[in-house]
Amino acid sequence: MGSLPVAGLQLAAAAGGLDFSPAEQLTVIGLCALTAFLSHLALAVFNDGVRPFMLDFLQGRTTRGATTAVSFGLSAGFIFGLGAPMALSSGVLNPWLVFLPTDLLGLLAPKKWLAPVLGGAWGAVVVFGLKGADKVAHELPVDFLTAMQQMSTPILFLFTLFPVLAISKQFGRLRGAIAGAVELVLVVLTMKLWPKVFAGALAMAVGVLLLIGFAVVRDLRQRRTDRATTRAEGAGAGGERAETEGGRAELAADDPMVSLFGASAARLRRHLPLFMVLGAGVCLLAQLHIFGGGEATSFLIAKGRTTEAAQVDFYRAFGFLPLIATTALASGAYGIAGFTFVYPIGYLLPSPWLALVCGALVLAVEVLALSGIGRVLGGLPSVRDSSEQLRAAIGATLQLAILFGSLMAANAMGGGLGILIVGGLYLLNEAMGRVVVRMAAGPAAVVVGGVLLNVLYGLDLFTPLTS
């Protein structure tokens, strides 16, 4: 077959991608220091679930320790269950490993100067510690890191279907079925006609365009209906309508949410230079091709497929844009990567210096346009709903893909016994109320299962499938 020979493939980046150059080491350490500093100031955090709590922290209604505890509860599973295993198996860094810990360390630091010190220390752990962990793991009798590369196949191909799920949820089964059929045809044609291109690239593009097209058409129709209704109701009642509209404008001016959004946007604009430095650093990290913004992206970057990786993260950004915008306006804390458009831009840029400039400009534009973006989203309800459906669909497809990939990894490293251990740990986690978040439970189970299989090997109770 044509497209992407992922099954059983040794990722080039996994073999040597964790051996960072001095410039790459300094970039990671410096960026971790900066992101921890911004977290300490409550200006930006990566975890979208933590951002709504930042307003209470800023206004003194909760303590730094309590906010740190919330951040730890929402982040720990992703750091150790997803971020670390994904980095070790792909050889590419990811935001759960790089940015979630700096959220925690920045909030934890009692002094402003200590936050960048702790953040930089974490960056050093990442760039110097991962290589040692990777080397030790690959020397074990049961090499579970190599087995985890099996996860790339289901993640890359099932991720292609997220627009189909979003269309089905928002616009019904018929349009969802049509989108699914179109994507399947495009995947088959891509594999046949363009074997060097990732088979899901064109299918995802068309799927997202269909979703946005359906949403825009619905909003335009609703606007025409609303205008017609307004004209019909307003005939012969012009003065009454003007009085009503004046009252609405007065209420809007007194709306506490409007006041809060304006204050939050102004707070972020006051720190624009810091955000420009942040954008430059994140874009540079992406341009170095040692970092992927998501699960699918990490494996695409590891394979050197930067164009496809940029495409995937570009679509993901639209799914999270309304969430990041509204939580930033409500809390006064922005996203560490902004709307994450700096990821795909960085992947595609040819020069680190160009990445620094473009990253700074992109985040500057985002911060300055934040209020306007909030108003535009308020006037496009279907488009806003599409972004929410995209985000939910991305989560659903990745949950299935990661679970399936984890079982494939379990089979590769231990056959039926491996599946029993990994699948059993996953089910046990479900039965215990998801101590580890579902997205991270599979990879975490593979790591624990790999350790157990090595222990069984040491006790002469298990023979590895491959040497």
C-alpha positions as CSV (number, residue, x, y, z in Angstrom):
1,M,0.0,0.0,0.0
2,G,1.1,3.6,-0.5
3,S,0.8,6.2,2.2
4,L,2.6,6.1,5.5
5,P,4.5,3.0,6.5
6,V,4.0,3.3,10.3
7,A,3.3,-0.2,11.5
8,G,6.4,-1.6,13.1
9,L,8.5,1.3,11.9
10,Q,11.4,2.4,14.1
11,L,11.0,6.2,14.4
12,A,14.1,8.0,13.5
13,A,13.6,10.6,16.1
14,A,13.0,8.0,18.8
15,A,16.5,6.6,18.2
16,G,18.4,9.9,18.5
17,G,15.9,12.7,18.8
18,L,16.4,13.0,22.6
19,D,20.1,13.9,22.2
20,F,19.7,17.7,22.1
21,S,22.2,20.1,20.8
22,P,23.4,23.0,23.1
23,A,21.2,25.5,21.3
24,E,18.2,23.2,21.7
25,Q,19.0,22.6,25.4
26,L,19.2,26.4,26.0
27,T,15.9,27.0,24.2
28,V,14.0,24.4,26.3
29,I,15.6,25.6,29.6
30,G,15.0,29.3,28.8
31,L,11.4,28.7,27.6
32,C,10.6,26.6,30.8
33,A,12.0,29.4,32.9
34,L,9.8,32.0,31.1
35,T,6.6,30.0,31.2
36,A,7.0,29.3,34.9
37,F,7.5,33.1,35.5
38,L,4.3,33.9,33.5
39,S,2.4,31.2,35.5
40,H,3.7,32.8,38.8
41,L,2.3,36.1,37.7
42,A,-1.0,34.5,36.6
43,L,-0.5,35.9,33.1
44,A,-0.6,32.6,31.3
45,V,-1.0,28.8,31.9
46,F,-1.1,25.9,29.5
47,N,-3.8,23.8,31.2
48,D,-7.2,25.1,29.9
49,G,-8.9,23.6,33.0
50,V,-6.7,25.7,35.4
51,R,-7.2,29.0,33.6
52,P,-10.8,29.6,35.0
53,F,-9.4,29.4,38.6
54,M,-6.9,32.1,38.0
55,L,-9.4,34.9,38.4
56,D,-10.1,33.9,42.0
57,F,-6.4,33.8,42.6
58,L,-5.8,37.2,41.1
59,Q,-8.6,38.8,43.1
60,G,-7.4,37.2,46.4
61,R,-10.3,34.8,46.9
62,T,-8.0,31.8,46.9
63,T,-4.4,31.2,47.9
64,R,-1.4,30.3,45.9
65,G,-1.3,26.9,47.5
66,A,-4.9,26.1,46.8
67,T,-4.5,27.1,43.1
68,T,-1.4,25.0,42.9
69,A,-3.3,22.0,44.3
70,V,-6.0,22.4,41.6
71,S,-3.3,22.6,38.9
72,F,-1.6,19.5,40.2
73,G,-4.9,17.5,40.3
74,L,-5.7,18.5,36.7
75,S,-2.2,18.1,35.3
76,A,-0.3,15.2,37.0
77,G,-2.0,12.5,35.0
78,F,-1.1,14.1,31.7
79,I,2.5,14.8,32.7
80,F,3.4,11.3,33.8
81,G,0.8,9.3,32.0
82,L,0.9,11.0,28.6
83,G,3.7,13.6,28.3
84,A,6.6,11.5,29.4
85,P,5.6,8.2,27.6
86,M,4.9,10.1,24.4
87,A,8.2,11.9,24.5
88,L,10.2,8.7,25.1
89,S,8.3,6.7,22.5
90,S,8.4,9.3,19.7
91,G,11.7,11.1,20.6
92,V,9.9,14.5,20.3
93,L,8.9,16.8,23.2
94,N,5.3,17.7,23.8
95,P,3.4,20.4,25.7
96,W,2.3,18.1,28.5
97,L,5.9,17.4,29.4
98,V,7.3,20.9,28.9
99,F,4.5,23.3,29.9
100,L,2.2,21.6,32.4
101,P,5.1,21.2,35.0
102,T,6.0,24.8,34.6
103,D,2.3,25.8,35.3
104,L,2.7,23.9,38.6
105,L,6.2,25.2,39.5
106,G,5.3,28.8,38.7
107,L,2.2,28.7,40.9
108,L,4.1,26.9,43.6
109,A,7.0,29.3,43.8
110,P,6.4,31.8,46.7
111,K,8.8,34.4,45.3
112,K,8.9,35.9,41.9
113,W,12.6,35.2,41.3
114,L,12.2,31.6,42.3
115,A,9.7,30.8,39.6
116,P,12.1,31.0,36.6
117,V,14.7,29.2,38.6
118,L,12.4,26.2,39.2
119,G,11.1,26.4,35.6
120,G,14.7,26.4,34.2
121,A,15.5,23.4,36.5
122,W,12.6,21.5,35.0
123,G,13.8,22.3,31.5
124,A,17.3,20.9,32.5
125,V,15.6,17.7,33.8
126,V,13.8,17.3,30.4
127,V,16.8,17.9,28.1
128,F,19.4,16.0,30.2
129,G,17.2,13.4,32.0
130,L,15.2,12.0,29.1
131,K,18.2,10.8,27.2
132,G,19.3,8.7,30.2
133,A,15.9,7.3,30.8
134,D,15.6,6.5,27.1
135,K,18.9,4.7,27.1
136,V,18.1,2.6,30.2
137,A,14.7,1.6,28.8
138,H,16.0,0.5,25.5
139,E,18.6,-1.7,27.2
140,L,15.9,-3.6,29.2
141,P,15.1,-7.2,28.0
142,V,11.5,-6.0,27.3
143,D,11.9,-2.8,25.4
144,F,8.5,-1.2,26.0
145,L,9.5,2.1,24.5
146,T,10.1,0.6,21.1
147,A,6.8,-1.3,21.5
148,M,5.0,2.1,22.2
149,Q,5.9,3.2,18.7
150,Q,3.0,0.9,17.7
151,M,0.7,3.7,18.9
152,S,1.6,5.9,16.0
153,T,-0.6,4.0,13.5
154,P,-4.0,4.3,15.2
155,I,-3.3,7.8,16.4
156,L,-2.4,9.1,12.9
157,F,-5.2,7.4,11.1
158,L,-8.1,7.6,13.6
159,F,-7.3,11.2,14.2
160,T,-8.3,11.8,10.5
161,L,-11.9,11.1,11.5
162,F,-12.4,13.9,14.0
163,P,-14.2,16.3,11.5
164,V,-16.7,13.5,10.7
165,L,-17.5,13.1,14.4
166,A,-17.9,16.9,14.8
167,I,-20.2,17.1,11.7
168,S,-22.4,14.2,12.9
169,K,-22.8,15.7,16.4
170,Q,-23.7,19.2,15.1
171,F,-25.4,18.7,11.8
172,G,-26.8,15.2,12.0
173,R,-26.1,11.6,10.9
174,L,-26.8,12.2,7.2
175,R,-24.2,14.9,6.7
176,G,-21.8,13.0,9.0
177,A,-22.2,9.9,6.9
178,I,-21.5,11.9,3.7
179,A,-18.4,13.5,5.3
180,G,-17.2,10.0,6.4
181,A,-17.7,8.6,2.9
182,V,-15.8,11.6,1.3
183,E,-12.9,11.2,3.8
184,L,-12.6,7.5,3.1
185,V,-12.5,8.0,-0.7
186,L,-9.9,10.7,-0.2
187,V,-7.7,8.5,2.0
188,V,-7.8,5.7,-0.5
189,L,-7.1,8.0,-3.4
190,T,-4.2,9.6,-1.6
191,M,-2.7,6.3,-0.7
192,K,-2.9,5.3,-4.4
193,L,-1.9,8.5,-6.2
194,W,0.4,10.2,-3.7
195,P,2.1,7.5,-1.7
196,K,4.6,9.9,-0.1
197,V,1.9,12.1,1.4
198,F,0.3,11.2,4.7
199,A,-3.0,9.6,3.7
200,G,-5.2,11.6,6.1
201,A,-3.9,15.0,5.2
202,L,-6.3,15.8,2.3
203,A,-9.2,14.0,4.0
204,M,-8.8,16.1,7.2
205,A,-8.6,19.3,5.2
206,V,-11.9,18.6,3.3
207,G,-13.6,17.4,6.5
208,V,-12.8,20.6,8.4
209,L,-13.8,22.8,5.4
210,L,-17.2,20.9,5.2
211,L,-17.7,21.5,8.9
212,I,-16.9,25.3,8.7
213,G,-19.0,25.5,5.5
214,F,-22.1,23.9,7.2
215,A,-21.7,26.3,10.2
216,V,-21.3,29.5,8.1
217,V,-24.3,28.6,6.0
218,R,-26.4,28.0,9.1
219,D,-25.3,31.3,10.7
220,L,-26.1,33.2,7.4
221,R,-29.5,31.7,7.2
222,Q,-30.2,32.5,10.8
223,R,-29.1,36.1,10.3
224,R,-31.4,36.5,7.2
225,T,-34.3,35.0,9.3
226,D,-33.6,37.4,12.2
227,R,-33.4,40.4,9.9
228,A,-36.7,39.5,8.3
229,T,-38.3,39.0,11.7
230,T,-37.0,42.3,13.0
231,R,-38.3,44.2,9.9
232,A,-41.7,42.6,10.3
233,E,-41.9,43.4,14.0
234,G,-40.5,46.9,13.5
235,A,-43.0,48.1,11.0
236,G,-45.0,51.0,12.5
237,A,-43.1,50.8,15.8
238,G,-39.9,52.7,15.0
239,G,-39.8,54.9,18.1
240,E,-40.6,52.0,20.4
241,R,-37.9,49.9,18.9
242,A,-35.3,52.7,19.2
243,E,-36.2,53.1,22.9
244,T,-35.8,49.3,23.4
245,E,-32.4,49.3,21.6
246,G,-31.3,52.2,23.7
247,G,-32.2,50.3,26.8
248,R,-30.3,47.3,25.6
249,A,-27.2,49.3,24.9
250,E,-27.4,50.8,28.4
251,L,-27.7,47.3,29.9
252,A,-24.8,46.1,27.9
253,A,-22.7,49.0,29.2
254,D,-23.5,48.0,32.7
255,D,-23.0,44.3,32.2
256,P,-20.3,43.1,34.7
257,M,-19.1,40.5,32.2
258,V,-18.4,43.1,29.6
259,S,-16.5,45.1,32.2
260,L,-14.6,42.0,33.3
261,F,-13.6,41.0,29.7
262,G,-12.4,44.6,29.1
263,A,-10.3,44.6,32.2
264,S,-8.8,41.2,31.4
265,A,-7.9,42.2,27.9
266,A,-6.3,45.4,29.1
267,R,-4.3,43.5,31.7
268,L,-2.9,41.2,29.0
269,R,-2.1,44.1,26.7
270,R,-0.1,45.8,29.5
271,H,2.3,42.8,29.4
272,L,2.6,42.6,25.6
273,P,6.4,42.6,25.6
274,L,6.4,39.4,27.8
275,F,3.9,37.7,25.5
276,M,6.0,38.6,22.4
277,V,9.1,37.0,24.0
278,L,6.9,34.0,24.9
279,G,5.6,33.7,21.3
280,A,9.2,33.9,20.0
281,G,10.3,31.1,22.3
282,V,7.5,28.7,21.5
283,C,7.7,29.3,17.8
284,L,11.5,28.7,17.9
285,L,10.9,25.4,19.8
286,A,8.6,24.3,17.1
287,Q,11.0,25.4,14.3
288,L,13.7,23.2,15.8
289,H,11.6,20.1,15.2
290,I,12.2,18.7,18.6
291,F,8.6,19.5,19.7
292,G,5.2,18.5,18.6
293,G,2.0,20.2,19.8
294,G,-0.2,17.1,20.0
295,E,-0.2,13.3,19.9
296,A,-0.5,12.9,16.2
297,T,1.9,15.8,15.6
298,S,4.6,14.3,17.7
299,F,4.8,11.2,15.5
300,L,4.6,13.2,12.3
301,I,7.5,15.5,13.5
302,A,9.4,12.3,14.4
303,K,9.0,11.1,10.8
304,G,10.1,14.4,9.4
305,R,6.6,15.2,8.0
306,T,6.5,18.8,9.1
307,T,3.9,19.9,6.5
308,E,1.4,17.4,7.7
309,A,2.2,18.2,11.3
310,A,1.5,21.9,10.6
311,Q,-1.8,21.0,9.0
312,V,-2.9,18.9,12.0
313,D,-2.0,21.5,14.6
314,F,-3.6,24.3,12.4
315,Y,-7.0,22.4,12.6
316,R,-6.5,21.7,16.3
317,A,-6.1,25.4,16.9
318,F,-9.5,26.2,15.6
319,G,-11.0,23.6,18.0
320,F,-9.5,25.3,21.0
321,L,-9.6,29.0,19.9
322,P,-13.0,29.8,21.5
323,L,-12.2,28.0,24.7
324,I,-8.8,29.9,25.1
325,A,-10.3,33.2,24.1
326,T,-13.3,33.1,26.5
327,T,-11.3,31.7,29.4
328,A,-8.5,34.3,28.8
329,L,-11.1,37.2,28.8
330,A,-12.9,35.8,31.8
331,S,-9.8,35.2,33.9
332,G,-7.0,37.5,32.7
333,A,-4.7,34.6,32.0
334,Y,-3.8,33.7,28.5
335,G,-2.6,30.3,27.0
336,I,1.1,29.6,27.1
337,A,1.1,29.0,23.3
338,G,-1.7,31.5,22.7
339,F,-4.2,30.1,20.2
340,T,-1.4,27.6,19.3
341,F,-1.0,29.0,15.8
342,V,2.7,29.5,16.6
343,Y,3.1,25.7,16.4
344,P,2.3,25.2,12.7
345,I,4.0,28.4,11.8
346,G,7.2,27.3,13.5
347,Y,7.2,23.8,11.9
348,L,7.2,25.4,8.4
349,L,9.7,28.2,8.9
350,P,13.2,27.7,7.4
351,S,15.1,29.8,9.9
352,P,15.3,30.0,13.7
353,W,15.7,33.8,13.4
354,L,12.6,34.0,11.3
355,A,10.8,31.9,13.9
356,L,11.7,34.3,16.7
357,V,10.3,37.3,14.7
358,C,7.1,35.5,13.5
359,G,6.4,34.0,16.9
360,A,6.6,37.4,18.6
361,L,4.4,39.0,16.0
362,V,1.8,36.3,16.1
363,L,1.3,36.4,19.9
364,A,1.3,40.2,19.8
365,V,-1.5,40.2,17.2
366,E,-3.5,37.6,19.2
367,V,-3.3,39.6,22.5
368,L,-4.2,42.9,20.8
369,A,-7.1,41.2,18.9
370,L,-8.4,39.3,21.9
371,S,-11.4,41.5,22.6
372,G,-12.4,41.7,19.0
373,I,-12.1,37.9,18.6
374,G,-14.5,37.5,21.6
375,R,-17.0,39.8,20.0
376,V,-16.8,38.0,16.6
377,L,-17.3,34.6,18.3
378,G,-20.4,36.0,20.1
379,G,-21.9,36.8,16.7
380,L,-21.3,33.4,15.1
381,P,-22.9,30.9,17.3
382,S,-22.8,27.9,14.9
383,V,-19.1,28.5,14.1
384,R,-18.4,28.7,17.9
385,D,-20.3,25.5,18.4
386,S,-18.3,23.9,15.6
387,S,-15.1,24.7,17.5
388,E,-16.5,23.1,20.6
389,Q,-17.6,20.0,18.6
390,L,-14.1,19.8,17.0
391,R,-12.5,19.9,20.4
392,A,-14.8,17.1,21.7
393,A,-14.3,15.1,18.5
394,I,-10.5,15.4,18.8
395,G,-10.7,14.1,22.4
396,A,-13.0,11.2,21.4
397,T,-10.8,10.0,18.5
398,L,-7.6,10.3,20.4
399,Q,-9.1,8.4,23.4
400,L,-9.9,5.4,21.1
401,A,-6.6,5.7,19.2
402,I,-4.5,5.8,22.3
403,L,-6.3,2.9,23.9
404,F,-6.0,0.8,20.8
405,G,-2.4,1.8,20.3
406,S,-1.6,0.9,23.9
407,L,-3.0,-2.6,23.4
408,M,-1.0,-2.9,20.2
409,A,2.1,-1.9,22.2
410,A,1.2,-4.4,24.9
411,N,0.9,-7.2,22.3
412,A,4.2,-6.2,20.7
413,M,6.1,-6.4,24.0
414,G,4.3,-9.3,25.7
415,G,1.7,-11.0,23.5
416,G,-1.4,-12.1,25.4
417,L,0.2,-11.6,28.8
418,G,1.0,-8.0,27.8
419,I,-2.5,-7.3,26.7
420,L,-3.8,-8.9,29.9
421,I,-1.6,-6.6,32.1
422,V,-2.1,-3.4,30.1
423,G,-5.8,-3.9,29.5
424,G,-6.3,-5.0,33.1
425,L,-4.6,-1.9,34.4
426,Y,-6.7,0.3,32.2
427,L,-9.9,-1.4,33.3
428,L,-8.8,-1.2,37.0
429,N,-8.3,2.6,36.5
430,E,-11.8,2.9,35.2
431,A,-13.2,0.9,38.1
432,M,-11.4,3.0,40.6
433,G,-12.9,6.2,39.2
434,R,-10.1,7.1,36.8
435,V,-7.2,7.9,39.1
436,V,-5.3,8.6,35.9
437,V,-7.2,10.5,33.3
438,R,-8.6,8.3,30.5
439,M,-6.4,9.9,27.8
440,A,-3.2,9.1,29.7
441,A,-4.3,5.8,31.2
442,G,-3.3,3.6,28.2
443,P,0.3,4.9,27.9
444,A,0.8,4.8,31.6
445,A,-0.4,1.2,31.7
446,V,2.1,0.3,28.9
447,V,5.0,1.7,31.0
448,V,3.8,-0.1,34.2
449,G,3.2,-3.2,32.2
450,G,6.7,-3.0,30.6
451,V,8.2,-2.7,34.1
452,L,6.2,-5.7,35.3
453,L,7.2,-7.8,32.3
454,N,10.9,-7.0,33.0
455,V,10.4,-8.1,36.6
456,L,8.9,-11.3,35.5
457,Y,11.8,-11.8,33.1
458,G,14.2,-11.3,36.0
459,L,12.3,-14.0,37.9
460,D,12.5,-16.3,34.9
461,L,8.7,-16.3,34.5
462,F,8.5,-14.6,31.1
463,T,10.4,-14.8,27.9
464,P,10.4,-11.6,25.7
465,L,8.9,-12.0,22.3
466,T,11.8,-10.3,20.6
467,S,15.4,-9.9,21.9
